[in-house]
Amino acid sequence: MADQQPDPAVDILQAWLDRAGEAPACTVPRADRERPLPASHAQQGMWLAQQVAGDDDRSLTAPHAYRLTGPVDVDALAAALGAVLARHEALRTGFAVRQGEFFQVVADPAPFRLVPEDVAGPAELDVALREFTRLPFDLERDPLLRARLFRLGAQEHVLVAVFHHIANDGWSMDVFHRELAALYDAATELPSVTDAHVLTDVAELAEMAVQYPDFAVWQRSLADEEASHEEALTQWREVLAGAPDLLALPTDRPRPAVRSSSGDRIGFAVPPAVSAAVADLATARRTTPFAVQLAAFQTLLASWSGQWDLVTGITTANRALPETEELIGFFVNVLPIRGVLSPEESFADVLVRTGRSLIDAFKRDELPFELLLERLELPRAAGHNPLVQVTVASHQELTAPLSLSGLTVEHLPPRGLDVQEDLTFYLTSGAQGVRGDFAFRTDLFDRSTMEELGRAYLRLLAKAVAGPELTLDRLTEEAAVPAGRAAAEASTDAPEAAGTAPRGVLEELVATVWSELLGCDSPTREANFFQVGGTSLAASRVANRLSDELGVRVPVRDVFRHSELAALAAHLTEQIRKAARTQAAATGSGSDGEGRA
């Protein structure tokens, strides 16, 4: 059997993925650096997420800690980190909104300092790690990689590297580990040399033909050509027409009006026999193991939510262009996969449809998810992400763990977890088999609930691969949501509908700003910003305009959290009154500012 060659026609999805991985005919040109550099759609979405979430949200940062045992050459490590920053413009990029447009500004390379900080033991190390990894990033000015070295003893250190996701993804960590190792070797060979070009030559790292800003400008140029994405947009509109905006899984607590990033993670192993059966079924049905796993997971979500029409997102590396393979930066795209299921249909039927949906979605991977949301004009809410709240990610184990010459390196597990989605299902294939992990919001779900979801998934998957002709209602008999649980209603801070009551002064101002910046008719008190033409970037423009008009800072997140006109006006009124009370207290005037709005 080992010598048997696979039939390339057996797996149509894998065949498509193989073709998709071939180098496309187009290449990314160097951007004109004398002109402003627009940010990529992914960067814009990540920047906006930071504005909405605020500085306390850590789901947009990626901390990595490494225990280094042995004689650390601190100067060489600092030089290697500095060379990584010099090589990758994405790590030296700041962001600014100018005249309503979102741009990136690349800073020049700067010397990198790494001074070991002594810590007395594990408890003090935990405190130091927590404080350092939770420092906020200023996306206008800060480098997007920061590092610190903690010293527990002469032969024991902990290196901490914290990235902002606006310049980092899983693929980027693979690049970071390889380059840091090579540059550290070069720096130990050349003591006192910090020049990035010299170290790059000694490390035999190829000069990169393009940088992330070049990719961003190229991507934007495609989006500016209306015809370039029109076919993909038309297809997505057809697929997502009438799709629910929210996958209302039963939660342990009501969904808060403002999303929290506090999370947790549980893991489980897929039994080898089940993994083998998944592969056999995929081969027999001319699809991939991932399609089998996704079909089973969507079936489980439908059963738990009672929502047989649902959308889950799958993440893609989005690095088909050869120029992007060695870049550090945020390239990940999300493909919304809609499942319209029926309890009476067989799992085999669902599997065929899931495989086709994946093929069609991969063909449209060039359309950025953030641009899709913008063109679909989907409403936004502070309590949940638009369209996709549950994602599935399938990947191999990290292929290049950090390895530094003369040192034993241990990648330490993360302390705490911050999440961006309600639920993310990670499927990891490695030497130890297939593993599943659920990362979830703790403001919605208890750990015990997610553990039961994992057990239910394994039961359903095993039954599905053993009997693909079984109907979904048979498959989900033992996977039903625990008794007594029901989908929790979302809480809201919006005021009760006020009928045709006249608008106040602040409401008139908000309506005027919306009308002028969105080009819409004068909105009603109940109008929702995102339903009258508001977009992610438009929210930033509105916030800036209101700040100028009122003389009070209006964060972008306020436009999301109070998206109805009356609710936003009421919030602004309260903010103005608070500012007036603060000023009165400072001057001793005694005025509480009532009536100023």
Secondary structure in CASP SS format (residue, H / E / C, confidence):
PFRMAT SS
TARGET T0000
AUTHOR 0000-0000-0000
METHOD secondary structure of the structure
MODEL  1
M C 1.00
A C 1.00
D C 1.00
Q C 1.00
Q C 1.00
P C 1.00
D C 1.00
P C 1.00
A C 1.00
V C 1.00
D C 1.00
I H 1.00
L H 1.00
Q H 1.00
A H 1.00
W H 1.00
L H 1.00
D H 1.00
R H 1.00
A H 1.00
G C 1.00
E C 1.00
A C 1.00
P C 1.00
A C 1.00
C C 1.00
T C 1.00
V C 1.00
P C 1.00
R C 1.00
A C 1.00
D C 1.00
R C 1.00
E C 1.00
R C 1.00
P C 1.00
L E 1.00
P E 1.00
A C 1.00
S C 1.00
H H 1.00
A H 1.00
Q H 1.00
Q H 1.00
G H 1.00
M H 1.00
W H 1.00
L H 1.00
A H 1.00
Q H 1.00
Q H 1.00
V H 1.00
A H 1.00
G C 1.00
D C 1.00
D C 1.00
D C 1.00
R C 1.00
S C 1.00
L C 1.00
T E 1.00
A E 1.00
P E 1.00
H E 1.00
A E 1.00
Y E 1.00
R E 1.00
L E 1.00
T E 1.00
G C 1.00
P C 1.00
V C 1.00
D C 1.00
V H 1.00
D H 1.00
A H 1.00
L H 1.00
A H 1.00
A H 1.00
A H 1.00
L H 1.00
G H 1.00
A H 1.00
V H 1.00
L H 1.00
A H 1.00
R H 1.00
H C 1.00
E H 1.00
A H 1.00
L H 1.00
R H 1.00
T E 1.00
G E 1.00
F E 1.00
A E 1.00
V E 1.00
R E 1.00
Q C 1.00
G C 1.00
E E 1.00
F E 1.00
F E 1.00
Q E 1.00
V E 1.00
V E 1.00
A C 1.00
D C 1.00
P C 1.00
A C 1.00
P C 1.00
F C 1.00
R C 1.00
L C 1.00
V C 1.00
P C 1.00
E E 1.00
D E 1.00
V C 1.00
A C 1.00
G C 1.00
P H 1.00
A H 1.00
E H 1.00
L H 1.00
D H 1.00
V H 1.00
A H 1.00
L H 1.00
R H 1.00
E H 1.00
F H 1.00
T H 1.00
R C 1.00
L C 1.00
P C 1.00
F C 1.00
D C 1.00
L C 1.00
E C 1.00
R C 1.00
D C 1.00
P C 1.00
L C 1.00
L E 1.00
R E 1.00
A E 1.00
R E 1.00
L E 1.00
F E 1.00
R E 1.00
L E 1.00
G E 1.00
A C 1.00
Q C 1.00
E E 1.00
H E 1.00
V E 1.00
L E 1.00
V E 1.00
A E 1.00
V E 1.00
F E 1.00
H E 1.00
H H 1.00
I H 1.00
A H 1.00
N C 1.00
D C 1.00
G H 1.00
W H 1.00
S H 1.00
M H 1.00
D H 1.00
V H 1.00
F H 1.00
H H 1.00
R H 1.00
E H 1.00
L H 1.00
A H 1.00
A H 1.00
L H 1.00
Y H 1.00
D H 1.00
A H 1.00
A H 1.00
T H 1.00
E H 1.00
L C 1.00
P C 1.00
S C 1.00
V C 1.00
T C 1.00
D C 1.00
A H 1.00
H H 1.00
V H 1.00
L H 1.00
T H 1.00
D H 1.00
V H 1.00
A C 1.00
E C 1.00
L C 1.00
A C 1.00
E C 1.00
M C 1.00
A C 1.00
V C 1.00
Q C 1.00
Y H 1.00
P H 1.00
D H 1.00
F H 1.00
A H 1.00
V H 1.00
W H 1.00
Q H 1.00
R H 1.00
S H 1.00
L H 1.00
A H 1.00
D H 1.00
E C 1.00
E H 1.00
A H 1.00
S H 1.00
H H 1.00
E H 1.00
E H 1.00
A H 1.00
L H 1.00
T H 1.00
Q H 1.00
W H 1.00
R H 1.00
E H 1.00
V H 1.00
L H 1.00
A C 1.00
G C 1.00
A C 1.00
P C 1.00
D C 1.00
L C 1.00
L C 1.00
A C 1.00
L C 1.00
P C 1.00
T C 1.00
D C 1.00
R C 1.00
P C 1.00
R C 1.00
P C 1.00
A C 1.00
V C 1.00
R C 1.00
S C 1.00
S C 1.00
S E 1.00
G E 1.00
D E 1.00
R E 1.00
I E 1.00
G E 1.00
F E 1.00
A E 1.00
V C 1.00
P C 1.00
P H 1.00
A H 1.00
V H 1.00
S H 1.00
A H 1.00
A H 1.00
V H 1.00
A H 1.00
D H 1.00
L H 1.00
A H 1.00
T H 1.00
A H 1.00
R C 1.00
R C 1.00
T C 1.00
T C 1.00
P H 1.00
F H 1.00
A H 1.00
V H 1.00
Q H 1.00
L H 1.00
A H 1.00
A H 1.00
F H 1.00
Q H 1.00
T H 1.00
L H 1.00
L H 1.00
A H 1.00
S H 1.00
W H 1.00
S H 1.00
G C 1.00
Q C 1.00
W C 1.00
D E 1.00
L E 1.00
V E 1.00
T E 1.00
G E 1.00
I E 1.00
T E 1.00
T E 1.00
A C 1.00
N C 1.00
R C 1.00
A C 1.00
L C 1.00
P H 1.00
E H 1.00
T H 1.00
E C 1.00
E C 1.00
L C 1.00
I C 1.00
G C 1.00
F C 1.00
F C 1.00
V C 1.00
N E 1.00
V E 1.00
L E 1.00
P E 1.00
I E 1.00
R E 1.00
G E 1.00
V E 1.00
L C 1.00
S C 1.00
P C 1.00
E C 1.00
E C 1.00
S E 1.00
F H 1.00
A H 1.00
D H 1.00
V H 1.00
L H 1.00
V H 1.00
R H 1.00
T H 1.00
G H 1.00
R H 1.00
S H 1.00
L H 1.00
I H 1.00
D H 1.00
A H 1.00
F H 1.00
K H 1.00
R C 1.00
D C 1.00
E C 1.00
L C 1.00
P C 1.00
F H 1.00
E H 1.00
L H 1.00
L H 1.00
L H 1.00
E H 1.00
R H 1.00
L H 1.00
E C 1.00
L C 1.00
P C 1.00
R C 1.00
A E 1.00
A C 1.00
G C 1.00
H E 1.00
N C 1.00
P C 1.00
L C 1.00
V C 1.00
Q C 1.00
V E 1.00
T E 1.00
V E 1.00
A E 1.00
S E 1.00
H E 1.00
Q E 1.00
E C 1.00
L C 1.00
T C 1.00
A C 1.00
P C 1.00
L C 1.00
S C 1.00
L C 1.00
S C 1.00
G C 1.00
L C 1.00
T E 1.00
V E 1.00
E E 1.00
H E 1.00
L E 1.00
P C 1.00
P C 1.00
R C 1.00
G C 1.00
L E 1.00
D E 1.00
V C 1.00
Q C 1.00
E C 1.00
D C 1.00
L E 1.00
T E 1.00
F E 1.00
Y E 1.00
L E 1.00
T E 1.00
S E 1.00
G E 1.00
A C 1.00
Q C 1.00
G E 1.00
V E 1.00
R E 1.00
G E 1.00
D E 1.00
F E 1.00
A E 1.00
F E 1.00
R E 1.00
T C 1.00
D C 1.00
L C 1.00
F C 1.00
D C 1.00
R H 1.00
S H 1.00
T H 1.00
M H 1.00
E H 1.00
E H 1.00
L H 1.00
G H 1.00
R H 1.00
A H 1.00
Y H 1.00
L H 1.00
R H 1.00
L H 1.00
L H 1.00
A H 1.00
K H 1.00
A H 1.00
V H 1.00
A H 1.00
G C 1.00
P C 1.00
E C 1.00
L C 1.00
T E 1.00
L H 1.00
D H 1.00
R H 1.00
L H 1.00
T C 1.00
E C 1.00
E C 1.00
A C 1.00
A C 1.00
V C 1.00
P C 1.00
A C 1.00
G C 1.00
R C 1.00
A C 1.00
A C 1.00
A C 1.00
E C 1.00
A C 1.00
S C 1.00
T C 1.00
D C 1.00
A C 1.00
P C 1.00
E C 1.00
A C 1.00
A C 1.00
G C 1.00
T C 1.00
A C 1.00
P C 1.00
R C 1.00
G C 1.00
V H 1.00
L H 1.00
E H 1.00
E H 1.00
L H 1.00
V H 1.00
A H 1.00
T H 1.00
V H 1.00
W H 1.00
S H 1.00
E H 1.00
L H 1.00
L H 1.00
G C 1.00
C C 1.00
D C 1.00
S C 1.00
P C 1.00
T C 1.00
R C 1.00
E C 1.00
A C 1.00
N E 1.00
F H 1.00
F H 1.00
Q H 1.00
V C 1.00
G C 1.00
G C 1.00
T C 1.00
S H 1.00
L H 1.00
A H 1.00
A H 1.00
S H 1.00
R H 1.00
V H 1.00
A H 1.00
N H 1.00
R H 1.00
L H 1.00
S H 1.00
D H 1.00
E H 1.00
L H 1.00
G C 1.00
V C 1.00
R C 1.00
V C 1.00
P C 1.00
V H 1.00
R H 1.00
D H 1.00
V H 1.00
F H 1.00
R H 1.00
H C 1.00
S C 1.00
E E 1.00
L H 1.00
A H 1.00
A H 1.00
L H 1.00
A H 1.00
A H 1.00
H H 1.00
L H 1.00
T H 1.00
E H 1.00
Q H 1.00
I H 1.00
R H 1.00
K H 1.00
A H 1.00
A H 1.00
R H 1.00
T H 1.00
Q H 1.00
A H 1.00
A H 1.00
A H 1.00
T H 1.00
G C 1.00
S C 1.00
G C 1.00
S C 1.00
D C 1.00
G C 1.00
E C 1.00
G C 1.00
R C 1.00
A C 1.00
END
